[in-house]
Amino acid sequence: GDLGDQYNSFLDCEEVTPGNARNGDVIINRDGKMLRPKRLPSNLYQFRPGTGEDRCVLDCITSLQNGADLLWIETEKPHIEQIAKMVDRIRKVIPNAKLAYNNSPSFNWTLNFRWQVYDAMKEAGQDVSRYNRAEL
């Protein structure tokens, strides 16, 4: 589908029938089903869990294709592997993309990097028995 369809695919929806559709509902036709996007208490649409990175990548690519010359990207926590994967996906489409990553002092970078190193060591099968992740 078009860009709108791609973005709407991230919405968390519930199936509706003519019998339970309400006046004023926004209804989306996806894969032959009639769906009503779920709303947050703020009345904004709710996105499906786990779609944040995909939405960010789509937003970045779309913005760069439509004239943006530099993008600032933020994540919910400092994680080099997470941002690297997103940058790689963006640069597959826009190889010369200029991207800035928010390394905000509001994040506890030191602690998060310690956790990332610990997790990578553990995943690689290294002995981490002398460390307590919660006390890094």
Secondary structure, 3 states (H helix, E strand, C coil): CCHHHHHHCCECEEECCCCCCCCCCCCEEECCEEEEECECCCCCECECCCCHHHHHHHHHHHHHHCCCCCEEECCCCCCHHHHHHHHHHHHHHCCCCCEEECCCCCCCHHHHHHHHHHHHHHHCCCCCCCCCHHHC
